[in-house]
Amino acid sequence: MSDAAPSYEEAREELVEVVRTLEAGGTTLEESLALWERGEALAKVCQQWLDGARKRLDDAMGTESED
């Protein structure tokens, strides 16, 4: 993957793979921790995409977010 932030779909797909790997087990503690950290970073990327989409929708509809 490049240095550029992944698209929502790319981040989500990689996050799914991280979760599958963690659920399957068979990794060392160090590998599991690295996967967990990567998963947290990917979840943050996905949330940023979703927050941005919500803002765009709110802006387009002329409303403000409930947050």
mmJSON file of the N, C-alpha and C atoms, coordinates in Angstrom:
{"data_MODEL":{"atom_site":{
"group_PDB":["ATOM","ATOM","ATOM","ATOM","ATOM","ATOM","ATOM","ATOM","ATOM","ATOM","ATOM","ATOM","ATOM","ATOM","ATOM","ATOM","ATOM","ATOM","ATOM","ATOM","ATOM","ATOM","ATOM","ATOM","ATOM","ATOM","ATOM","ATOM","ATOM","ATOM","ATOM","ATOM","ATOM","ATOM","ATOM","ATOM","ATOM","ATOM","ATOM","ATOM","ATOM","ATOM","ATOM","ATOM","ATOM","ATOM","ATOM","ATOM","ATOM","ATOM","ATOM","ATOM","ATOM","ATOM","ATOM","ATOM","ATOM","ATOM","ATOM","ATOM","ATOM","ATOM","ATOM","ATOM","ATOM","ATOM","ATOM","ATOM","ATOM","ATOM","ATOM","ATOM","ATOM","ATOM","ATOM","ATOM","ATOM","ATOM","ATOM","ATOM","ATOM","ATOM","ATOM","ATOM","ATOM","ATOM","ATOM","ATOM","ATOM","ATOM","ATOM","ATOM","ATOM","ATOM","ATOM","ATOM","ATOM","ATOM","ATOM","ATOM","ATOM","ATOM","ATOM","ATOM","ATOM","ATOM","ATOM","ATOM","ATOM","ATOM","ATOM","ATOM","ATOM","ATOM","ATOM","ATOM","ATOM","ATOM","ATOM","ATOM","ATOM","ATOM","ATOM","ATOM","ATOM","ATOM","ATOM","ATOM","ATOM","ATOM","ATOM","ATOM","ATOM","ATOM","ATOM","ATOM","ATOM","ATOM","ATOM","ATOM","ATOM","ATOM","ATOM","ATOM","ATOM","ATOM","ATOM","ATOM","ATOM","ATOM","ATOM","ATOM","ATOM","ATOM","ATOM","ATOM","ATOM","ATOM","ATOM","ATOM","ATOM","ATOM","ATOM","ATOM","ATOM","ATOM","ATOM","ATOM","ATOM","ATOM","ATOM","ATOM","ATOM","ATOM","ATOM","ATOM","ATOM","ATOM","ATOM","ATOM","ATOM","ATOM","ATOM","ATOM","ATOM","ATOM","ATOM","ATOM","ATOM","ATOM","ATOM","ATOM","ATOM","ATOM","ATOM","ATOM","ATOM","ATOM","ATOM","ATOM","ATOM"],
"id":[1,2,3,4,5,6,7,8,9,10,11,12,13,14,15,16,17,18,19,20,21,22,23,24,25,26,27,28,29,30,31,32,33,34,35,36,37,38,39,40,41,42,43,44,45,46,47,48,49,50,51,52,53,54,55,56,57,58,59,60,61,62,63,64,65,66,67,68,69,70,71,72,73,74,75,76,77,78,79,80,81,82,83,84,85,86,87,88,89,90,91,92,93,94,95,96,97,98,99,100,101,102,103,104,105,106,107,108,109,110,111,112,113,114,115,116,117,118,119,120,121,122,123,124,125,126,127,128,129,130,131,132,133,134,135,136,137,138,139,140,141,142,143,144,145,146,147,148,149,150,151,152,153,154,155,156,157,158,159,160,161,162,163,164,165,166,167,168,169,170,171,172,173,174,175,176,177,178,179,180,181,182,183,184,185,186,187,188,189,190,191,192,193,194,195,196,197,198,199,200,201],
"type_symbol":["N","C","C","N","C","C","N","C","C","N","C","C","N","C","C","N","C","C","N","C","C","N","C","C","N","C","C","N","C","C","N","C","C","N","C","C","N","C","C","N","C","C","N","C","C","N","C","C","N","C","C","N","C","C","N","C","C","N","C","C","N","C","C","N","C","C","N","C","C","N","C","C","N","C","C","N","C","C","N","C","C","N","C","C","N","C","C","N","C","C","N","C","C","N","C","C","N","C","C","N","C","C","N","C","C","N","C","C","N","C","C","N","C","C","N","C","C","N","C","C","N","C","C","N","C","C","N","C","C","N","C","C","N","C","C","N","C","C","N","C","C","N","C","C","N","C","C","N","C","C","N","C","C","N","C","C","N","C","C","N","C","C","N","C","C","N","C","C","N","C","C","N","C","C","N","C","C","N","C","C","N","C","C","N","C","C","N","C","C","N","C","C","N","C","C","N","C","C","N","C","C"],
"label_atom_id":["N","CA","C","N","CA","C","N","CA","C","N","CA","C","N","CA","C","N","CA","C","N","CA","C","N","CA","C","N","CA","C","N","CA","C","N","CA","C","N","CA","C","N","CA","C","N","CA","C","N","CA","C","N","CA","C","N","CA","C","N","CA","C","N","CA","C","N","CA","C","N","CA","C","N","CA","C","N","CA","C","N","CA","C","N","CA","C","N","CA","C","N","CA","C","N","CA","C","N","CA","C","N","CA","C","N","CA","C","N","CA","C","N","CA","C","N","CA","C","N","CA","C","N","CA","C","N","CA","C","N","CA","C","N","CA","C","N","CA","C","N","CA","C","N","CA","C","N","CA","C","N","CA","C","N","CA","C","N","CA","C","N","CA","C","N","CA","C","N","CA","C","N","CA","C","N","CA","C","N","CA","C","N","CA","C","N","CA","C","N","CA","C","N","CA","C","N","CA","C","N","CA","C","N","CA","C","N","CA","C","N","CA","C","N","CA","C","N","CA","C","N","CA","C","N","CA","C","N","CA","C","N","CA","C"],
"label_alt_id":[null,null,null,null,null,null,null,null,null,null,null,null,null,null,null,null,null,null,null,null,null,null,null,null,null,null,null,null,null,null,null,null,null,null,null,null,null,null,null,null,null,null,null,null,null,null,null,null,null,null,null,null,null,null,null,null,null,null,null,null,null,null,null,null,null,null,null,null,null,null,null,null,null,null,null,null,null,null,null,null,null,null,null,null,null,null,null,null,null,null,null,null,null,null,null,null,null,null,null,null,null,null,null,null,null,null,null,null,null,null,null,null,null,null,null,null,null,null,null,null,null,null,null,null,null,null,null,null,null,null,null,null,null,null,null,null,null,null,null,null,null,null,null,null,null,null,null,null,null,null,null,null,null,null,null,null,null,null,null,null,null,null,null,null,null,null,null,null,null,null,null,null,null,null,null,null,null,null,null,null,null,null,null,null,null,null,null,null,null,null,null,null,null,null,null,null,null,null,null,null,null],
"label_comp_id":["MET","MET","MET","SER","SER","SER","ASP","ASP","ASP","ALA","ALA","ALA","ALA","ALA","ALA","PRO","PRO","PRO","SER","SER","SER","TYR","TYR","TYR","GLU","GLU","GLU","GLU","GLU","GLU","ALA","ALA","ALA","ARG","ARG","ARG","GLU","GLU","GLU","GLU","GLU","GLU","LEU","LEU","LEU","VAL","VAL","VAL","GLU","GLU","GLU","VAL","VAL","VAL","VAL","VAL","VAL","ARG","ARG","ARG","THR","THR","THR","LEU","LEU","LEU","GLU","GLU","GLU","ALA","ALA","ALA","GLY","GLY","GLY","GLY","GLY","GLY","THR","THR","THR","THR","THR","THR","LEU","LEU","LEU","GLU","GLU","GLU","GLU","GLU","GLU","SER","SER","SER","LEU","LEU","LEU","ALA","ALA","ALA","LEU","LEU","LEU","TRP","TRP","TRP","GLU","GLU","GLU","ARG","ARG","ARG","GLY","GLY","GLY","GLU","GLU","GLU","ALA","ALA","ALA","LEU","LEU","LEU","ALA","ALA","ALA","LYS","LYS","LYS","VAL","VAL","VAL","CYS","CYS","CYS","GLN","GLN","GLN","GLN","GLN","GLN","TRP","TRP","TRP","LEU","LEU","LEU","ASP","ASP","ASP","GLY","GLY","GLY","ALA","ALA","ALA","ARG","ARG","ARG","LYS","LYS","LYS","ARG","ARG","ARG","LEU","LEU","LEU","ASP","ASP","ASP","ASP","ASP","ASP","ALA","ALA","ALA","MET","MET","MET","GLY","GLY","GLY","THR","THR","THR","GLU","GLU","GLU","SER","SER","SER","GLU","GLU","GLU","ASP","ASP","ASP"],
"label_asym_id":["A","A","A","A","A","A","A","A","A","A","A","A","A","A","A","A","A","A","A","A","A","A","A","A","A","A","A","A","A","A","A","A","A","A","A","A","A","A","A","A","A","A","A","A","A","A","A","A","A","A","A","A","A","A","A","A","A","A","A","A","A","A","A","A","A","A","A","A","A","A","A","A","A","A","A","A","A","A","A","A","A","A","A","A","A","A","A","A","A","A","A","A","A","A","A","A","A","A","A","A","A","A","A","A","A","A","A","A","A","A","A","A","A","A","A","A","A","A","A","A","A","A","A","A","A","A","A","A","A","A","A","A","A","A","A","A","A","A","A","A","A","A","A","A","A","A","A","A","A","A","A","A","A","A","A","A","A","A","A","A","A","A","A","A","A","A","A","A","A","A","A","A","A","A","A","A","A","A","A","A","A","A","A","A","A","A","A","A","A","A","A","A","A","A","A","A","A","A","A","A","A"],
"label_entity_id":["1","1","1","1","1","1","1","1","1","1","1","1","1","1","1","1","1","1","1","1","1","1","1","1","1","1","1","1","1","1","1","1","1","1","1","1","1","1","1","1","1","1","1","1","1","1","1","1","1","1","1","1","1","1","1","1","1","1","1","1","1","1","1","1","1","1","1","1","1","1","1","1","1","1","1","1","1","1","1","1","1","1","1","1","1","1","1","1","1","1","1","1","1","1","1","1","1","1","1","1","1","1","1","1","1","1","1","1","1","1","1","1","1","1","1","1","1","1","1","1","1","1","1","1","1","1","1","1","1","1","1","1","1","1","1","1","1","1","1","1","1","1","1","1","1","1","1","1","1","1","1","1","1","1","1","1","1","1","1","1","1","1","1","1","1","1","1","1","1","1","1","1","1","1","1","1","1","1","1","1","1","1","1","1","1","1","1","1","1","1","1","1","1","1","1","1","1","1","1","1","1"],
"label_seq_id":[1,1,1,2,2,2,3,3,3,4,4,4,5,5,5,6,6,6,7,7,7,8,8,8,9,9,9,10,10,10,11,11,11,12,12,12,13,13,13,14,14,14,15,15,15,16,16,16,17,17,17,18,18,18,19,19,19,20,20,20,21,21,21,22,22,22,23,23,23,24,24,24,25,25,25,26,26,26,27,27,27,28,28,28,29,29,29,30,30,30,31,31,31,32,32,32,33,33,33,34,34,34,35,35,35,36,36,36,37,37,37,38,38,38,39,39,39,40,40,40,41,41,41,42,42,42,43,43,43,44,44,44,45,45,45,46,46,46,47,47,47,48,48,48,49,49,49,50,50,50,51,51,51,52,52,52,53,53,53,54,54,54,55,55,55,56,56,56,57,57,57,58,58,58,59,59,59,60,60,60,61,61,61,62,62,62,63,63,63,64,64,64,65,65,65,66,66,66,67,67,67],
"pdbx_PDB_ins_code":[null,null,null,null,null,null,null,null,null,null,null,null,null,null,null,null,null,null,null,null,null,null,null,null,null,null,null,null,null,null,null,null,null,null,null,null,null,null,null,null,null,null,null,null,null,null,null,null,null,null,null,null,null,null,null,null,null,null,null,null,null,null,null,null,null,null,null,null,null,null,null,null,null,null,null,null,null,null,null,null,null,null,null,null,null,null,null,null,null,null,null,null,null,null,null,null,null,null,null,null,null,null,null,null,null,null,null,null,null,null,null,null,null,null,null,null,null,null,null,null,null,null,null,null,null,null,null,null,null,null,null,null,null,null,null,null,null,null,null,null,null,null,null,null,null,null,null,null,null,null,null,null,null,null,null,null,null,null,null,null,null,null,null,null,null,null,null,null,null,null,null,null,null,null,null,null,null,null,null,null,null,null,null,null,null,null,null,null,null,null,null,null,null,null,null,null,null,null,null,null,null],
"Cartn_x":[0.853,0.0,0.889,0.45,1.233,1.091,1.822,1.767,0.45,-0.268,-1.541,-2.564,-3.486,-4.533,-5.385,-5.739,-6.553,-7.986,-8.659,-10.077,-10.83,-12.085,-12.903,-12.964,-13.2,-13.333,-12.041,-10.902,-9.617,-9.365,-9.627,-9.415,-10.336,-11.595,-12.557,-12.146,-11.73,-11.311,-10.085,-9.12,-7.935,-8.307,-9.222,-9.674,-10.348,-11.149,-11.786,-10.724,-9.684,-8.606,-7.859,-7.634,-6.972,-7.808,-9.096,-9.986,-9.986,-10.08,-10.05,-8.765,-7.651,-6.362,-6.309,-6.768,-6.774,-7.709,-8.887,-9.836,-9.337,-8.57,-8.051,-6.988,-6.322,-5.266,-4.014,-3.124,-1.905,-0.817,-1.007,0.035,0.705,1.895,2.609,1.974,2.326,1.825,2.243,3.474,3.974,3.209,2.966,2.201,0.761,0.18,-1.19,-1.288,-0.311,-0.316,-0.174,0.695,0.877,-0.412,-1.072,-2.342,-3.401,-3.448,-4.421,-4.208,-2.949,-2.638,-3.024,-2.761,-3.134,-4.655,-5.353,-6.809,-7.364,-6.771,-7.214,-7.01,-5.862,-5.583,-6.573,-6.869,-7.822,-9.228,-9.613,-10.932,-11.033,-9.945,-9.931,-10.092,-9.409,-9.538,-10.984,-11.585,-12.986,-13.904,-13.677,-14.524,-14.376,-13.163,-12.953,-13.703,-13.68,-14.433,-15.921,-16.426,-17.855,-18.248,-17.402,-17.68,-17.71,-16.769,-16.735,-17.97,-18.407,-19.612,-20.827,-20.912,-22.032,-22.047,-20.867,-20.788,-21.244,-20.801,-21.199,-22.713,-23.295,-24.75,-25.469,-24.979,-25.59,-25.489,-24.312,-24.121,-25.066,-25.198,-26.05,-27.52,-27.892,-29.295,-29.534,-28.456,-28.591,-28.905,-28.477,-28.708,-27.389,-27.453,-26.26,-26.338,-25.173,-25.095,-25.58,-26.121,-26.63,-25.497,-24.261,-23.126,-22.871],
"Cartn_y":[-1.188,0.0,1.238,2.268,3.491,4.316,5.44,6.33,7.093,7.173,7.884,7.123,7.877,7.254,6.357,5.182,4.277,4.797,4.343,4.662,3.94,4.306,3.635,2.137,1.791,0.388,-0.385,0.221,-0.431,-0.644,0.377,0.278,-0.767,-0.784,-1.75,-3.174,-3.404,-4.741,-5.21,-4.322,-4.703,-4.966,-4.171,-4.369,-5.73,-6.11,-7.434,-8.53,-8.387,-9.381,-9.427,-8.264,-8.215,-8.963,-8.723,-9.386,-10.889,-11.316,-12.749,-13.396,-12.728,-13.267,-13.387,-12.349,-12.384,-13.474,-13.607,-14.624,-16.034,-16.21,-17.534,-17.995,-17.032,-17.382,-17.864,-18.458,-18.991,-17.963,-16.756,-15.74,-15.543,-15.038,-14.753,-13.533,-13.336,-12.16,-10.885,-10.824,-9.633,-9.397,-10.456,-10.331,-9.891,-10.47,-10.113,-8.649,-8.166,-6.761,-5.843,-6.227,-5.422,-5.413,-6.56,-6.625,-5.775,-5.851,-5.052,-3.564,-3.134,-1.721,-1.316,-2.181,-1.883,-1.796,-2.705,-2.679,-1.399,-0.949,0.319,1.479,1.497,2.572,2.516,1.322,1.181,1.587,1.229,1.626,3.143,3.797,5.258,5.858,5.277,5.749,5.605,4.45,4.232,5.245,5.494,6.447,7.854,8.226,9.547,9.66,8.599,8.607,8.748,7.991,8.057,9.417,9.984,11.322,12.358,12.23,13.146,13.008,11.78,11.549,12.14,11.965,12.533,14.053,14.678,16.134,16.598,15.887,16.255,16.137,15.076,14.915,16.02,16.301,17.371,18.712,18.975,20.236,20.318,19.199,19.177,19.363,18.882,19.002,20.267,21.005,22.249,22.028,20.893,20.604,20.452,20.453,20.237,18.863,18.284,16.985,17.093,16.014,15.955,15.899,15.622,15.468,16.758],
"Cartn_z":[0.0,0.0,0.0,-0.683,-0.775,0.497,0.546,1.705,1.775,0.658,0.632,1.483,2.061,2.869,1.974,2.477,1.66,1.537,0.492,0.363,1.478,1.662,2.672,2.389,1.131,0.76,0.991,0.653,0.878,2.37,3.162,4.608,5.219,4.783,5.31,4.971,3.722,3.31,4.096,4.278,5.05,6.502,7.043,8.415,8.568,7.601,7.626,7.664,6.864,6.847,8.177,8.772,10.078,11.112,11.117,12.072,11.836,10.59,10.274,10.783,10.558,10.995,12.513,13.203,14.667,15.189,14.58,15.025,14.758,13.692,13.347,14.334,14.966,15.916,15.19,15.952,15.369,15.145,15.65,15.523,16.874,16.82,18.064,18.733,19.97,20.686,19.97,19.538,18.849,17.542,16.789,15.548,15.837,16.872,17.248,17.641,18.397,18.789,17.579,16.655,15.444,14.619,14.516,13.798,14.489,15.807,16.569,16.308,16.372,16.135,14.712,13.744,12.365,12.247,12.905,12.901,13.484,14.587,15.197,14.236,13.552,12.59,11.425,10.937,9.836,10.26,11.477,11.984,12.056,12.432,12.493,11.095,10.114,8.733,8.265,8.544,8.144,8.814,10.102,10.809,10.245,9.868,9.264,7.944,7.126,5.871,6.148,7.127,7.441,7.995,8.847,9.379,8.26,7.32,6.179,5.305,5.102,4.31,5.009,6.332,7.1,6.978,7.071,6.966,5.586,4.545,3.184,3.013,3.565,3.48,4.243,5.452,6.246,5.528,4.95,4.216,3.016,2.311,1.121,1.484,2.654,3.092,3.888,4.197,4.942,6.405,6.961,8.38,9.085,10.406,11.218,11.848,12.107,12.758,14.197,14.717,16.091,17.117,16.673,17.59,18.245],
"occupancy":[1.0,1.0,1.0,1.0,1.0,1.0,1.0,1.0,1.0,1.0,1.0,1.0,1.0,1.0,1.0,1.0,1.0,1.0,1.0,1.0,1.0,1.0,1.0,1.0,1.0,1.0,1.0,1.0,1.0,1.0,1.0,1.0,1.0,1.0,1.0,1.0,1.0,1.0,1.0,1.0,1.0,1.0,1.0,1.0,1.0,1.0,1.0,1.0,1.0,1.0,1.0,1.0,1.0,1.0,1.0,1.0,1.0,1.0,1.0,1.0,1.0,1.0,1.0,1.0,1.0,1.0,1.0,1.0,1.0,1.0,1.0,1.0,1.0,1.0,1.0,1.0,1.0,1.0,1.0,1.0,1.0,1.0,1.0,1.0,1.0,1.0,1.0,1.0,1.0,1.0,1.0,1.0,1.0,1.0,1.0,1.0,1.0,1.0,1.0,1.0,1.0,1.0,1.0,1.0,1.0,1.0,1.0,1.0,1.0,1.0,1.0,1.0,1.0,1.0,1.0,1.0,1.0,1.0,1.0,1.0,1.0,1.0,1.0,1.0,1.0,1.0,1.0,1.0,1.0,1.0,1.0,1.0,1.0,1.0,1.0,1.0,1.0,1.0,1.0,1.0,1.0,1.0,1.0,1.0,1.0,1.0,1.0,1.0,1.0,1.0,1.0,1.0,1.0,1.0,1.0,1.0,1.0,1.0,1.0,1.0,1.0,1.0,1.0,1.0,1.0,1.0,1.0,1.0,1.0,1.0,1.0,1.0,1.0,1.0,1.0,1.0,1.0,1.0,1.0,1.0,1.0,1.0,1.0,1.0,1.0,1.0,1.0,1.0,1.0,1.0,1.0,1.0,1.0,1.0,1.0,1.0,1.0,1.0,1.0,1.0,1.0],
"B_iso_or_equiv":[0.0,0.0,0.0,0.0,0.0,0.0,0.0,0.0,0.0,0.0,0.0,0.0,0.0,0.0,0.0,0.0,0.0,0.0,0.0,0.0,0.0,0.0,0.0,0.0,0.0,0.0,0.0,0.0,0.0,0.0,0.0,0.0,0.0,0.0,0.0,0.0,0.0,0.0,0.0,0.0,0.0,0.0,0.0,0.0,0.0,0.0,0.0,0.0,0.0,0.0,0.0,0.0,0.0,0.0,0.0,0.0,0.0,0.0,0.0,0.0,0.0,0.0,0.0,0.0,0.0,0.0,0.0,0.0,0.0,0.0,0.0,0.0,0.0,0.0,0.0,0.0,0.0,0.0,0.0,0.0,0.0,0.0,0.0,0.0,0.0,0.0,0.0,0.0,0.0,0.0,0.0,0.0,0.0,0.0,0.0,0.0,0.0,0.0,0.0,0.0,0.0,0.0,0.0,0.0,0.0,0.0,0.0,0.0,0.0,0.0,0.0,0.0,0.0,0.0,0.0,0.0,0.0,0.0,0.0,0.0,0.0,0.0,0.0,0.0,0.0,0.0,0.0,0.0,0.0,0.0,0.0,0.0,0.0,0.0,0.0,0.0,0.0,0.0,0.0,0.0,0.0,0.0,0.0,0.0,0.0,0.0,0.0,0.0,0.0,0.0,0.0,0.0,0.0,0.0,0.0,0.0,0.0,0.0,0.0,0.0,0.0,0.0,0.0,0.0,0.0,0.0,0.0,0.0,0.0,0.0,0.0,0.0,0.0,0.0,0.0,0.0,0.0,0.0,0.0,0.0,0.0,0.0,0.0,0.0,0.0,0.0,0.0,0.0,0.0,0.0,0.0,0.0,0.0,0.0,0.0,0.0,0.0,0.0,0.0,0.0,0.0],
"pdbx_formal_charge":[null,null,null,null,null,null,null,null,null,null,null,null,null,null,null,null,null,null,null,null,null,null,null,null,null,null,null,null,null,null,null,null,null,null,null,null,null,null,null,null,null,null,null,null,null,null,null,null,null,null,null,null,null,null,null,null,null,null,null,null,null,null,null,null,null,null,null,null,null,null,null,null,null,null,null,null,null,null,null,null,null,null,null,null,null,null,null,null,null,null,null,null,null,null,null,null,null,null,null,null,null,null,null,null,null,null,null,null,null,null,null,null,null,null,null,null,null,null,null,null,null,null,null,null,null,null,null,null,null,null,null,null,null,null,null,null,null,null,null,null,null,null,null,null,null,null,null,null,null,null,null,null,null,null,null,null,null,null,null,null,null,null,null,null,null,null,null,null,null,null,null,null,null,null,null,null,null,null,null,null,null,null,null,null,null,null,null,null,null,null,null,null,null,null,null,null,null,null,null,null,null],
"auth_seq_id":[1,1,1,2,2,2,3,3,3,4,4,4,5,5,5,6,6,6,7,7,7,8,8,8,9,9,9,10,10,10,11,11,11,12,12,12,13,13,13,14,14,14,15,15,15,16,16,16,17,17,17,18,18,18,19,19,19,20,20,20,21,21,21,22,22,22,23,23,23,24,24,24,25,25,25,26,26,26,27,27,27,28,28,28,29,29,29,30,30,30,31,31,31,32,32,32,33,33,33,34,34,34,35,35,35,36,36,36,37,37,37,38,38,38,39,39,39,40,40,40,41,41,41,42,42,42,43,43,43,44,44,44,45,45,45,46,46,46,47,47,47,48,48,48,49,49,49,50,50,50,51,51,51,52,52,52,53,53,53,54,54,54,55,55,55,56,56,56,57,57,57,58,58,58,59,59,59,60,60,60,61,61,61,62,62,62,63,63,63,64,64,64,65,65,65,66,66,66,67,67,67],
"auth_comp_id":["MET","MET","MET","SER","SER","SER","ASP","ASP","ASP","ALA","ALA","ALA","ALA","ALA","ALA","PRO","PRO","PRO","SER","SER","SER","TYR","TYR","TYR","GLU","GLU","GLU","GLU","GLU","GLU","ALA","ALA","ALA","ARG","ARG","ARG","GLU","GLU","GLU","GLU","GLU","GLU","LEU","LEU","LEU","VAL","VAL","VAL","GLU","GLU","GLU","VAL","VAL","VAL","VAL","VAL","VAL","ARG","ARG","ARG","THR","THR","THR","LEU","LEU","LEU","GLU","GLU","GLU","ALA","ALA","ALA","GLY","GLY","GLY","GLY","GLY","GLY","THR","THR","THR","THR","THR","THR","LEU","LEU","LEU","GLU","GLU","GLU","GLU","GLU","GLU","SER","SER","SER","LEU","LEU","LEU","ALA","ALA","ALA","LEU","LEU","LEU","TRP","TRP","TRP","GLU","GLU","GLU","ARG","ARG","ARG","GLY","GLY","GLY","GLU","GLU","GLU","ALA","ALA","ALA","LEU","LEU","LEU","ALA","ALA","ALA","LYS","LYS","LYS","VAL","VAL","VAL","CYS","CYS","CYS","GLN","GLN","GLN","GLN","GLN","GLN","TRP","TRP","TRP","LEU","LEU","LEU","ASP","ASP","ASP","GLY","GLY","GLY","ALA","ALA","ALA","ARG","ARG","ARG","LYS","LYS","LYS","ARG","ARG","ARG","LEU","LEU","LEU","ASP","ASP","ASP","ASP","ASP","ASP","ALA","ALA","ALA","MET","MET","MET","GLY","GLY","GLY","THR","THR","THR","GLU","GLU","GLU","SER","SER","SER","GLU","GLU","GLU","ASP","ASP","ASP"],
"auth_asym_id":["A","A","A","A","A","A","A","A","A","A","A","A","A","A","A","A","A","A","A","A","A","A","A","A","A","A","A","A","A","A","A","A","A","A","A","A","A","A","A","A","A","A","A","A","A","A","A","A","A","A","A","A","A","A","A","A","A","A","A","A","A","A","A","A","A","A","A","A","A","A","A","A","A","A","A","A","A","A","A","A","A","A","A","A","A","A","A","A","A","A","A","A","A","A","A","A","A","A","A","A","A","A","A","A","A","A","A","A","A","A","A","A","A","A","A","A","A","A","A","A","A","A","A","A","A","A","A","A","A","A","A","A","A","A","A","A","A","A","A","A","A","A","A","A","A","A","A","A","A","A","A","A","A","A","A","A","A","A","A","A","A","A","A","A","A","A","A","A","A","A","A","A","A","A","A","A","A","A","A","A","A","A","A","A","A","A","A","A","A","A","A","A","A","A","A","A","A","A","A","A","A"],
"auth_atom_id":["N","CA","C","N","CA","C","N","CA","C","N","CA","C","N","CA","C","N","CA","C","N","CA","C","N","CA","C","N","CA","C","N","CA","C","N","CA","C","N","CA","C","N","CA","C","N","CA","C","N","CA","C","N","CA","C","N","CA","C","N","CA","C","N","CA","C","N","CA","C","N","CA","C","N","CA","C","N","CA","C","N","CA","C","N","CA","C","N","CA","C","N","CA","C","N","CA","C","N","CA","C","N","CA","C","N","CA","C","N","CA","C","N","CA","C","N","CA","C","N","CA","C","N","CA","C","N","CA","C","N","CA","C","N","CA","C","N","CA","C","N","CA","C","N","CA","C","N","CA","C","N","CA","C","N","CA","C","N","CA","C","N","CA","C","N","CA","C","N","CA","C","N","CA","C","N","CA","C","N","CA","C","N","CA","C","N","CA","C","N","CA","C","N","CA","C","N","CA","C","N","CA","C","N","CA","C","N","CA","C","N","CA","C","N","CA","C","N","CA","C","N","CA","C","N","CA","C","N","CA","C","N","CA","C"],
"pdbx_PDB_model_num":[1,1,1,1,1,1,1,1,1,1,1,1,1,1,1,1,1,1,1,1,1,1,1,1,1,1,1,1,1,1,1,1,1,1,1,1,1,1,1,1,1,1,1,1,1,1,1,1,1,1,1,1,1,1,1,1,1,1,1,1,1,1,1,1,1,1,1,1,1,1,1,1,1,1,1,1,1,1,1,1,1,1,1,1,1,1,1,1,1,1,1,1,1,1,1,1,1,1,1,1,1,1,1,1,1,1,1,1,1,1,1,1,1,1,1,1,1,1,1,1,1,1,1,1,1,1,1,1,1,1,1,1,1,1,1,1,1,1,1,1,1,1,1,1,1,1,1,1,1,1,1,1,1,1,1,1,1,1,1,1,1,1,1,1,1,1,1,1,1,1,1,1,1,1,1,1,1,1,1,1,1,1,1,1,1,1,1,1,1,1,1,1,1,1,1,1,1,1,1,1,1]
}}}
